[in-house]
Amino acid sequence: MNLILHSCCAPCVLTVISQLPGDCSITAHFFNPNIHPYKEFEKRLLSVRKLVEEDGIPARLEAEYLPEKFFEKINGKETNRCEACYFLRLSRSAEFAKQAGADAFTTTLLCSPYQDLDLIRQIGDAAGQRYGVPFYFRDFRPGFRKGHDEARERQLYLQPYCGCVFSEKERYYKPGK
C-alpha cells in the first residue's frame, strides 16, 4: 500500500511507521499551519527533514510558515479549534494523496494520547471522500512512548505542546501563579 502520512513531528512519524504493515510504503507530508510561533514550526520542520533524510523516506515538506491559514480556519471556533485544525491539515493531505496517486492517507495525530481519535477519524473519512482517497485509520497510541524514546535517542526534537498558540497557553499559562 502506498500511503501518504500527514506528519506533525518526527517523534510521531517514528511512532506510526514502526506500527505500519511491512508492505506499506509511505511518503511523509508535513503541513502544519497551526504550529506557532515560527521558531517552534522551524524546529519541528527541521526535525522531520532530518528524519526523512536519514531514513530515506520520501517526503513533501511544506516549509512555508502560514499561521494565517490556521487563524482564518478557526476564527470564531476557538472552543472547537481542534476540529477546524484537523480539517485543515487532513484535507491538505487527502488532496496531496490524490495528486500523488496514493492508495490511502493517514496522520501521525492518531498516535497521540492527547488527540481525539474519533473526531480525527470522522474528519479523515470526510476528507478522503471529498478527494476520493481512503483514510487509513488505526489507533497508533500503543507505540507513543516507544516512538518518543527513539526520537530522544536519535536526538530529534520533542515538542512540549500540540503546536497551536492556544495549546501553548494551556500548557504554560497558569492564572494566579
Summary of the structure (lengths in Angstrom):
residues: 177
radius of gyration: 15.4
end to end distance: 51.1
largest distance: 53.0
contacts: 560
relative contact order: 0.21
helix: 55%
strand: 11%
